[in-house]
């Protein structure tokens, strides 16, 4: 689908920032497993940390298509940065959509400016694809909730200053999942060590432990028992974001492969002259464009109503494309694609997570099939 003039202008600005400011930091950030905070500050200066914050609270409040374009371009620079941004945006979305006026006024203006960073605490060590199995409990005591439990795989876990938490008000009742806002400086909240991951190594992923954490009752974001439906609603946008990021990552790998195919010579000619390489490039480009169009269609549907089916299709297909394209990019580079000094090895490692977080490929297929059969 064709972008509006405004959306194209946003794309061009973010594209320039991604190529000139984000991508040059990606390799070192991956090696050191350190998030590039200067890049985050640059995103804030461009108002990108306020993508899902309403204008009334100092936000950009981007439409879903614009948000998808931003996610694609940031991921071209570094998937770790794009992931941090999309999770921050999930948190601001939850506060904007479900929070009281007091919570919105207290948290959203500063989060729009990039600090505090937001995190989305849904998954647990024994409850990933089926969050109804979570065991974290928020028990009501007077005008407070007392939280006990553990969360796992939390992006921005160490960087965050505010967590959107999902917990049961009755640990034994799966219908009581509720959404809460938990400040990062509360007593009893501890953040685990950063996970040592295959890819996305610049993005901090941690566990969270809640040990008699007390928060005011007004920090409850949804009615008791409405947390899961709220999570699934917000995650539709999250899946579109991951699909867009998959496209950006794949495009970066594609561009690396094109450049190498034109420069690398074997048998006295560029390898791009060989039909086998040309066929690889043709399939890579076609899959990327199909993924981009499907993702933007999902974003368009999100803007006008329910996009559950198309969002799952986009997330499934685009993440599969990211894995396919990065694999082919490594193959085209040969031995140079396998060493850690080059870009495509990192892109290949990063791509795998797109098939796992925000709902695995298997969960997306389950969602798609359910829509079809219903």
PyMOL commands that set and color helices and strands:
alter all, ss='L'
color gray80, all
select helices_A, chain A and resi 5-32+37-45+48-50+55-57+64-77+79-98+101-112+131-133+174-176+217-219+227-263+271-273+275-304+308-333+335-338+343-355+361-373
alter helices_A, ss='H'
color red, helices_A
select strands_A, chain A and resi 117-121+137-141+144-155+160-168+177-183+189-191+205-216+265-266+269-270
alter strands_A, ss='S'
color yellow, strands_A
deselect
rebuild
show_as cartoon
